[in-house]
Amino acid sequence: MLAKGRCVKTRVSLNKKKKKKKKKKKKRKKMNQNLSSLLIGLVGAALTLSAYSQTWVSPTECITAGLLVLVFGLLVNEGFISI
């Protein structure tokens, strides 16, 4: 009887460990997703702000490209697009 109790406790503790590992994996994935969307957002902001300081592309095109990159970063952050 005592051995069965130990076995059940071991199974319960193994299940808890597996659940903790899954939670850590999800949290790590979410952190990577947030970091990716942050970097994409920074690139989009830089594109948008550079519209007034560069002369290669018209400001309208540069602002449009920057906003599209920002929207892409938002979609990554929300999980609609995975990288």
Helices and strands as residue ranges (DSSP letters): H 2-49, G 50-52, H 59-78
